[in-house]
């Protein structure tokens, strides 16, 4: 694996980790703090930590020429990132809807 690809994966994981952190801060600051949601955010940070390990394994597999393992690891990385991204988007949308409903009630 070239350094460029390894760097891109690391940067993407950094962005994902930052998004998870921001979402966790927003959830923690919500008036009706949802402990299960907070734990979900913590578990996503663990997923990103594990993805970093997978990225190293991917680099090693590429260097050794094990293309089957490269493909498997790339699929794991992509699928777990997509799952987190989709769920974080849904959480953000739900929080936005909840906030709008609260504002409507306060205005009424």
Steps between C-alpha positions, in 0.01 A plus 500: 500500500641834413550762764240717327227237542601430859496874571157536338359222716651655812364844410154354431506326838606828663201675341267220606636505855455879517140468378429237765655722766288798389186285502584370848545856628164601349326199651659560841389864495140417410249586774362146507830313494450153361752265665453230236581751229809615690615138527438456127731792429765344725470171317553677167823647630608143575404396146724775361783382725459150358483639148843652554630150578327366188666775294841387624410140419385613156834668440687186602281278282560729203874494560499120513287478184201333665232660284222284641576630850534855366152473352352352817651768722402781264142374504498486881633854523250634248198320648568602859560863400181508292300356790628764740449783251142394428415465867661834591299668224181348637588607854572857386172511310309369800664753732413778256139387486483476879644850537252641247210335685622644829526846346147471359366402841683788667362747243142375543 
